[in-house]
């Protein structure tokens, strides 16, 4: 983790990352498949989201939600 917000809100970023990975895996997608369905999002960014490695813009998260057909609530929930 290289960002003060990721450290401060670690549990939120970890939940989001875990859920993105789970929802992606449920579809049988690799990270590149998800990135390809998101405008302006790279495979490396998907990896960083899933691993709670860095802060990201809300628009990036919305692209991911849209590609996974999930809401922000679904993505951020603790399951």
Secondary structure, 3 states (H helix, E strand, C coil): CCCHHHHHCHHHHHHHHHHHHHHHHHCCCCHHHHHHCCCCCCHHHHHHHHCCCCCCCHHHHHHHHHHHCCCHHHHHCCC
